[in-house]
């Protein structure tokens, strides 16, 4: 019970978040559109007229590029801690990161040769 007053700010924050969530939900319901018509049911695409069908399939190229972006973007997550601790890791850290970078470069060359980076 002695530590209970220390949790008051956290409880107040959760209460405020719950209140705000309820208030925003109520406001959107109360002030939202009531009469449904054809124009209001159309999807809004950045002020442009809608083109095509919403269930249109994407080409596999889109997913391959997205996956490659994620793979090579994650590389930075491993490079940053290594750069911060570069002097402390010494030669072992340099060699292990060189092997890591070489593996990534091999992967990039493979993907490039396969033509996965070509956008048509």
Secondary structure, 3 states (H helix, E strand, C coil): CCCHHHHHHHHHHHHHHHHHHHHHHHHHHHHCCCCCCHHHHCCCECCECCCCCCCCCCCHHHHHHHHHHHHHHHHHHHHHHHHHCHHHHHHHHHHHHHHHHHHHHHHHHHHHHHCCCCCC
